[in-house]
Amino acid sequence: MTRDEVHAFLLRRIRAWEEEDLEAIIADYAPDIVHTSPGGRRVGVATMRETNARYLAEYTAFTAELTRLIVDGDQGAIEWTWSETRRADGRRRSVDDAIIFVLRDWKIVSWREYFDTAAFV
């Protein structure tokens, strides 16, 4: 996997979130995906579908500004600024997010996020 290929993959993921396209978001997950964030640990594509569907129902107007990408074989790290708007009250919020990921056959096997939860109050 080249840096340019991974960059294009991540831009496609950002676009899927911006378009609120649940099927495109889910398509990038391996069946055994492990997603870890300050909000907890989720395992399996069915769990990710349910979690992401709830998230899309609660938030909209997603953007992610990719500011750093490191690629080492099938794994890497990114930093991006993630922004979203809560549907209930229109409140916009943003957070700087660091992510360590592992890809297998262009599917996300592991996605571990690190961000300050105070930004999402």
N, C-alpha and C positions, 0 to 999 in steps of 0.2 A: 504494500500500500504506500503510495507516495503521499507527500504532504498535500499536493494539489488535489489528489483524489479524495482524501479525507476532508479537505476544505470544502470541496464541492458537495460531498455527502452532508456535512454539517449545514451548509447553506440551504440544501434541500429540506433538511429538518426544520430549520428556522422558517422557511417558506410554508411548510405544512402547518406549523403553529400559527403563523400570521393569517393563513387562509382558514384556520380552524377546521382542518381536514383530519378528522379522527382516523380514517382508514389509512391515510398517508403516514400519520404519526405511528400507528400500530405496525405498519408494514416494515419499519426499521428494527423492530425488536425480534431477537431470537426467542424461540419458544421457552427457553430456560432463563430469560432475562432476570437479572438481579439489579433492582434499582434502589439505591440507598440515598436518603437525604435527611436533613434535620427532622423532617416529618415522619420518618420511619423507613422500614424496609419492605419492599414489595417484590414478590417472586412470581414469575410466569406471565405470559402474554395476556391471559384472561384477566388477571389481576390488574395489569397495566391498562387494559381496555376499560375496565370499570373505573379505575382511578382517573384516567385521562378524560373519560366521558363526564364524570362529576366535575372535574376541573374546568372543562370547557363550558359546562352549564353555569358555573359560578363566575368565570372570568372571560374577558374578551380583549380585543385590541392588543394582541401580543406582539412584542418586538424583542429581538435579541441582537445586540451589537457585539459581534465576535471581535475580541481585542487581542487574543493570544491563542496560538495553536502550537502544540508540540506533538510530534508523531515519532513513535519508536516501534517499528514493526506493526503489529496488530493492536497496539495500545497507544494511548495518548492522553493529553491534558488540554483543556481549553479554559479560557477565562472569557466571560461575556457579561454584559449588563442586560439583565432580563427585566422587561417591563410588561405590565398588564393592567387592565382596568376591571374593577369589581362591578359586576352587572347590577347588584342591588342598590348601590349608591353612587356609582360613577367615579369612585375614588381610584386615581392612578397611583401605582406604586412601582418602584424599581429596586433592584438589588444587584450587587456585583456577585457573581457566581463563579466558582472554580469547580471543574468537573474532571474526574479521572475516568476514562472509559476503555473498554476492550471490545474490539470488533472481531467477529468470526464470519467469514463469507459475506461481508457487508451487512451484517446484522449486529445489533448491540447486545452483547452478552452481559456486560457489567457497565453500570452508569452510577458513579458515586459523586454526589454534589455536596459542596461546602459553601454555605452562605450564612450571613448574619440574619437570624430569624427576627430580630428587632425591626428590621426594615419592612417586614411584612405584617406589622401590627395593624 
